[in-house]
Every structure is written in structure tokens, then in C-alpha cells.
């Protein structure tokens, strides 16, 4: 607020300096009202720009019309209207109430009106310029999504998810970690979601649309897109700069394993941590050129996994807000309301103890795939069964299972089968691919430590025996059930135990 002891000429001078440096239209309007109340001796002020004429007020505007027509201050028994002009153009007016006008020199009043009119026009122009700039960037985003049909609509979904997560964040967290209130944070994070991948416009199409995994050079080029996004969005405006910072760091991970700078925990901007979860969820649940979409329940379980433990990828508070947003708007997140609570839904999918999928969920996925195979679909499926030494400690078993999961692509599903057995489901993969993956697991030199800090590897896993099965054409014709598949893969597994080799069931 203006200090009441300040000389009015000093107020006008200071007002002019502040106004010429301020670009935010809302803040300009607030400052004009504050200055007008001080100079005129009133307790209440409202500012209306010409393009907002009387749309938000029901008061009689005769006093305003007189002020505009006469290009000078006008008043009646209730109000005092101060018209604001810029180069003879009327740009708005200040309407004052609850007070008695004090005498003010005409030159001071005119200086106030000129400064206020210029500041309003400046801020309005800057707002239009920013809107045009944001529109141009959004056009680039649309052009990017036209290039890659798999990501069409991705930016809008990420923007919505991000906004829903931000809405559920604790107000104190936003206040402590940002310089804006929740409403503005939600607006900023929405725009960041819309624009987060715009830098991919510069990536070669053969990399962007590649159906297989990227090689090291291609991956390096792909990892440049946050920098490119930041450059496209540009600098010079506080809001765009904050959006650019969020986008630059949205591939950072809470444990420091992300890029481009390997930031960790609260070194990563809060908006980036929100965007990371929203972006990951939509990526998991969408088809890509190189893999099928993950079921929503499995994606929820994956995010729950990656936001727990000591080596988490996502901020726990952000993930809690994410799950609260999912509970509040299940359909927005692609979840059909089947009457189950979210916790129950995740429990049906995810075994928190081993961080693996449940056998029931693996069975449901297998049954769905087998039904598609029965209907002459081009789809196929392979399944691997393996065991871990029953004498291995729970901690070491857990560590080893996570290492095995890390060896496999995200599209491959690892789940519990029985007490010491585990199942790997490979959608759309043939026996040869399954065999290669089994060999890959067997040949990897995993290292875990026992309680005495002694390292050991696969010698504690029953020689890592694998039974593998894929439905044959004769099986497909009669329509297999999951129980039939499990019976056949169990048979292959038993032979693997006897021969100490990877066994493929061909019966």
C-alpha cells in the first residue's frame, strides 16, 4: 500500500516508474486502483478497460459516460469516475466509491491519468503478444502430433493430468516451493503440459517414429528435446520462463537418475515433478510405435512402485496427489468405475511385498490375449516360468527380482506364480524372442549381498531354470484357457529342472 505520509508528487513519480516496468495486466490494474484511492481520498476503487465495458457491474454508468465524453473527471453523489486515455484513445476508467474527494492539482491528476493509461495499454499489448506467442507454439505442438500419430492428443492429456494433480497438491507445498498461488500454478502447469514436447519438432522422423529401441546416438538426440523446448518457448516473460524451466526438467527423476542435469529431490522444480508423473502415466497407457499400451491398472501399480522405497523416481507427495486426482476423476484417467476403491484395484494388480504383478492379474491378461488369438487375431503370447531358491532371504530375493525386472523391457510383465516361482508374460512375442530374453537373464551377472556383505550371484537360484511356452496353431484353433497354458509351461519347467537347461514346450 502507498504510505499516507508520502508527498503526492513523489507518489506520481514512483507510480510512473513502477508502471513502466510492470508487464502483468492484473498487477497494473491493482496498482492503478491503489494510486487512485490514495490521490483522491477514496476507500474503494474498480478499474474497467474499454473492452470490458460494464460487463461485470450493474451500477448506473452515467457518471462514467460523462467522464468519457468530457475527457475529465466526473462524479455524482455515489461515485467518482476518472477516465484514462492513451494518445487520445480512451483505454478505460477508474470508478471510486466510499469517500469524499480531496483537492488535487490538475497537473498531478493529468500525470496520474497519463501514466495509468500508458501502463494499461502497455500491459494489454504485452498480454496480446504473449497470447499470440503461445498460440504459435501450440500450432507447433499440433504439427508435431500430426507427424507422430501415436502421440496425437498426448500434450492435451498430459496438460489435463498435470492440472488435476496440481489441484490435489497441498497449498502449503505450492506456497513453499513456488512464487505463485495454487490457481496460477494450475494454469502454468497446464500450459507446461501443452508445450512440454514441442522441442521434438526438430527430431528426425526416422528417430521419432522408430518401431524398435533407439541406439545410443539416437537416444542422445532424443534427450535434447527438453533443451529445444526451452529455446522455442524463449525468455523475457516471467510466466514463460517458469514454464520453460518446468519443461526443461520434466525428465529429471527424484533419485537423480534423470536428465538433462541429474537433479534430485527438491532440486527439481515442483512443476517438473508434477509433469513427470502426468507424462509418464499417459506414456504408459498409450500405444507407441515400439510397444502396446499398458493397462491402466498396471500403470497405476507401476507409479505406486516407483514412488515408494528408498530409490524412488517420483515425489511421494506428487504421487499422493496423483492418486487422489484419479479417485476424484477416474474416467478422466481412463479408468472404468467398477465399484472398486482405487486401493483395492491396485491390490488386485500389484503385490507390494515383491513389487510384482499378482498371478490373478497375469491370468486375466493372458485370458484376454488367448481370446484374441482364438478369434484369429494376429496376436500371440509367450510365457516363461522360473524359480528362486527357497532358502534365499526375502531381502535378497526382492533385490534379485528387481534386477531381473530391470533387464526386461517395460512391456514385459513379471508376476508371482507360487511360493518360489515367478512368471514372465511376453505379449506379442514368439518363442525365439522369449528364449533370447531367458538367456539374457541367465547370462547377466547380477550381484547382490548377503547379511555378511558377501556378494553372490545366480548360484542361489536353482541354476535359473526356465520353462517357456507359446500356443501353437493347433492350440489356437481349439481355444486355450490360462489353466491349459500354465499346465504346459509347468511341464516345460519340470524338464528344465531335470536337464538344467532352458526348455521350450513344443507339445
Secondary structure, 3 states (H helix, E strand, C coil): CCCCCCCHHHHHHHHHHHHHHCCCHHHHHHHHHHHHHHHHCEEEEEEEEHHHCCCCCCCCCHHHHHHHHHCCCEECCCCEEEEEEECCEEEEEEEEEEECCCCCCHHHHHHHHHHHHHHHHHHHHHHHHHHHHHHHHHHHHHHHHHHCHHHCCHHHHHHHHHHHHHHHCCHHHHHHHCCCCHHHHHHHHHHHHHHCCHHHHHCCHHHHCCCCCCCHHHHHHHCCHHHHHHHHHCCCCHHHHHHHHHHHCCCCCCCCCCCCCCCCHHHCCHHHHHHHHHHHHHHHCCCECCECCCCHHHHHHHHHHHCCCCCCCCCHHHHHHHHHHHHHCCHHHCCCCCCCCHHHHHHHHEECCCCEECHHHHHHHHHHHHHHHHCCCCCCEEEEEEECCCCCCHHHHHHHHHHHHHHCCCCCEEEECCCCEEEEEEECCCHHHHHHHHHHHHHCCCCEECCCCCEECHHHCHHHCEEEEECCHHHHHHCCCHHHHHHHHHHHHHHHHHHCCCEEECC
